[in-house]
């Protein structure tokens, strides 16, 4: 059964989901959320977004988290900082925007349940086009310890990210 869940999660991660409304199309590719350990109250979700015309990712929600936000992690004067992206994340026409560990990402905070490796988590992405129309896209993210294909930031980077939100890394 675990093998089936892993295969299903991988298939979901490799598929593309597209949101279309009022002439705006946003493709969501390679989406996944990082699995959590007992007591962990936040995690990241990652994906690549491509809008056919200029748009913004202005919000996110999930029934598994009390708080869901688009965040940016960056180095400033040798210090790693993470904060919510205010006003939305720009999605230039035709340009893929990667949400990944160590950069832009979705933070799921105040988790209601642990996110188990091999499961899926529903997330609603909210986009706004240049005319102000909002488009909601429902996405089911596979939950994994590492990105599809096994590449990505080491676990220490992820733990540092959670610590910035007041969570303690596992075993501490």
N, C-alpha and C positions, 0 to 999 in steps of 0.2 A: 504494500500500500504506500509506503514511503517513497519507493521508486516511482510509482504512478504520480504522486503529488509533485515530486521533483520534475518529472517530465512535463506535467501540466504547467507548472510554474515557469519552466524554461520556455515552453511554447508561448505562453502569455507574454513573457518578457521580450520575445523576439518578434512579436506581432506589432502591427501599427494600428493605432486607434485614431480616428479623425473626428473632429468636431466641426460641424458646418451649420451656420445660421446667417441669414442676411448677407450672403456673399463672402463670408470669412470662413476659411478652412484652417484648422490647426491640427497637424499630425503629431501624435504622441508615440514615441518609439523608445525601445529599450528601458521601459519603466520597471522599477523595483523599489522595495522598501527594505531597510536593514532590520534583521531579526533582533529581538531584545532578549535580555536575561531577566530573571525574576527580580522585581524591585526597580527595574529601569523605567523611568517615567517619560523618556523622550527618545526619539530616533529620527533618522533622516529618510527621505524618499527622493529618488533620483530618476531622471528621464531626459530625453531630448525632445524639444518642442520646435516645430517648424510651422510658421504661419504663412499662408499664401499672399496675404496683404498685411501691412503693418497692424499689429495688435499688441496688447499687454496681458500678462498674467497678473490679475489683480486680486485674486483670492483663492483659497483652497479650504476644503473642509473634509472631515472624515468622521464617521460615527464611532471610531475607536479612540478618538482624541478630543479632549475638551478644547484644545487650542491647536490650530494648524495655520502655519504662516510660511510665506516665501522668505528665505533668508539668504544672506551673502556672508561667506567667510573670507577674510583677507588678512594679510599681514600689514600692520601699520607700525613703523618704527621698531621693527623686530618683535612686535607683540601680535599674536593671533587674536583677531576680533571677529565677532559674529553679531549680526543684527538683522532685524526684519527689513525687507526692502519696502520702503514707503513709496506709495504712489504706483506700484506695480512694476513688473519686470518687462522691459521692452522686448518685443519679438519682431525684429525687422523683417520685412517682406522677403520670403524665400531663404532666409538665413537660419540655419539650425542653431538653437541656443541650448547648450548642454547644462543640465542641472546635475551636479556631481559632487562627491565628497571633496571638501576643501574649497568649494566655490559656491555658486548659487545652488540652492537645494530647497526642498520642502521640509520643514520641521513639524513633526507630529509630537505635541507635548501634552502633559497631563494625561498620559495613556490610561484608558479604562481597562484594557486587557493587555497581556504580553503579546507581542507579535511573534508567532512561532515560525521557525524555519520551515519552508515548504507549504505554508498557508498562503492565503491571499487577503488583501485588505482593500476595501472600497475607498476611493478618494474622489472628490468632486473638484475639478479645476474650473476656475471662473476667469474667462477671458473678456476683454473689452476691445471693441474695434475703434477705429478712428472717429466714428460717428457717435460713440458712447453706448452702443448696444452691447449688452452682456450676453455671453454664450457660456452655458454650463456643459461641461463634459465629464461624464461618469467614467472612471477608469478603475479596473481591478488590478492592483499591483501584486505581483508575486513577492513573497517575503523570503529573503535569503541572507546568509551571513556575508556573502561577497557578491559583487556585481555579476550579471550573466557573463560567462566566459572566464570567471575567476580573477580578473584583474581588478585593481583598485587600491585605495588607500589602506594602509595597515590598520588593524583594530585600534592601535594606540591613538591614531588620529580621530577615530570615531569616538573613543572614550573622552578625548579632550573636548570634542564638540559637545558631548552630553554634559560634561562637567561645567561648561559655560552656562548651562541652564539649571544648575543646582543639583544635577543627578550625580551620584557617586558611581564610578566604574565598578563593574562586578568584582567582588572579592575584597572591596576596600571598606 
